[in-house]
């Protein structure tokens, strides 16, 4: 499962909750989290593991943060190989968190069975902010943080994306992307 979304969408929180649910159901979960690298120093914070504290202590979960080191597309140069290694190591669910969202951060879509675009409900002009390229690649658009005062904006953005998805050319004859 590949996951992407803008900063603040709750990707790491979603992955931790979803990962814990999966491990409680006896799955072995691997998380490959990709962090951007500094164009100045080349370094990365690799903070995703620290944001997934419960999942990082789960014996049925493995979390591997990796820097992009300048690779474009939202993943690392070796993400595909890392997915195969995790599968070979007995992990039956592999979650890949991309760098973030933009027009071209969807290289992971060709590496996974399902590509999820995770969006917050109140980020401004959502359809303008998220570009067509990544929307066309999404198998599922999930509106996160859809509770409390954000429930109404979440329903609005859901309706906007359902309408927008109707205008896109279908990638599959079998699957229609859901919002």
N, C-alpha and C positions, 0 to 999 in steps of 0.2 A: 504494500500500500504506500503510495507516494503522497506526501502532504506538502502543500505550499499555501502561502497566504501572506498578507502584509504584516509588518511589525505590529505587535499588540493584538493580533487576531486570536491568540491563545493556543498556538500550535503546540508548544511544549506542555502546557496544562492539559490539553486534549489528549496528547500522546500518553502522558502519565496516567490519566484516568482510564483511557481505553486500554492501555497496556496492562494496568492492574486488573481490569475486568477480564482480560484474556488469560492472564496467569492464574487467576482464581478459577477459571474454567479449564485449567490444566494445559494450557498452551505454553510453548516456549517462545518468547518474544525477543526479537532483536530490534534495536533502534539505531539507525544510522543517521546521525544528526550532522548536517553540514553548516558550518559557520563561515561567514565571509572573512577573507584575509585582507589585512591592511595593504594598500598599494605602496605605502611608505616603508613600513618595517617588515612586511610579509607575515607578521604574526596574526594570531586569532585568539579570541577570548575563550572559545570552546566551553561556553557557559551552560549549554543545554543539559549536561549531566547534573549540574548543581541545581537546576530548576526542576529536575525529576527525582527528588530525594527518595521518595518511597519506592519508585520503580527501580532506582539504582541499587537498592538494598535487597531486591527480590531475587532469589536464587534462580528463578526461571526467566529472568530477563537479563539482557546484555545491552549496554548503551555504549556506542562508540561515536564520540564527536570527532569530526575531521575538518580541517581547513580547506577552503577551495584552492588556495595557492594560485589564484588567477584564472582558474578554469571557469568558463561561462556556462550558463544553462541551469544554474542553481544547485549543481552537484559537484563532486570531485572527479578527477580524471579516472579514479579507480572505484567509483561507487558501484558500477555494475558487477565488477569482480567481488567486491565486498558482499553484495547481495548473494551471489553464488556461494561464497564461503560460509555465510551464515546459514543458508539452506543446507549445505553439505554438513555443517556442524550440528544439525538437528533442530534448528529453529524453524518452527512451522509457520510463524508469522514474522515478516520483516517489514518494519515501518521506516520509511525514508523521509526525513524532514529536510526540505530544501532550504537554501539560504533565505529565500523570501519570495516576494512576488514582483513581477514586472512583465514586460512583453515577452521575455525569452527564458524565464526560469521554469521551463517545463521539460527539460531533457529527460527527467525522471519518468515522464509519462510512457516512454518507450521501454523502460526497464521493469515496470511493475504491472500487476494485474488490474489495479484500479488507481486512478489519479484523483485526489480530492483537493479542491480549492476551498480553504477555510477562510471565512470572512467575518469581520465584526459587523454588528448591525448599524453602527452610527459613525462611520468614518468620513462623512461628507458626501461628495458626488461619486458614489460607489461605481457606477457604470463607467464614468469617465476615468476614475482612478485605476481601475483594473482593466488592462488592455485586452483587446480581442484575442490575441494569440493564445494566451493562457486559458481564456474561457473556452476557446474551441477545443482545447486538449482535455479539459476537465470531464471526468466521468460522473463526478458528484460535486455539487457546490453546497457546502454546509455553512449555514449562518450560525455562528457561535455566540455565546453570551446573550442568548435570546430569553432573558427573564427580567422580572421587575420592570423598571422604567424603560428597559430596552426592548420589551416585547413588541410594542407597536412599531418602532423603527425596524425591528427584525422582520416583521410581517411585510412591511413596505418593501424592504430590499429583496425579500424572497419573491414578491410579485414582480418586481423589476427584472430580476434575473430569469424568472420563468418566461417572461415576455421576450427578453433578449435571447435566450437559448433557442426560441422558436425560429429566430432569424438566421441561425448558424447552420451550415451544411453538416449533415450527420456523418460521423466517422465510422459508424457501425450500422449494419442492417439489423442487428439483434438488440443492441442496448441503446436506450435513449437516456442521455444525461438527466439526472434528477437534481432538484434544488430543495 
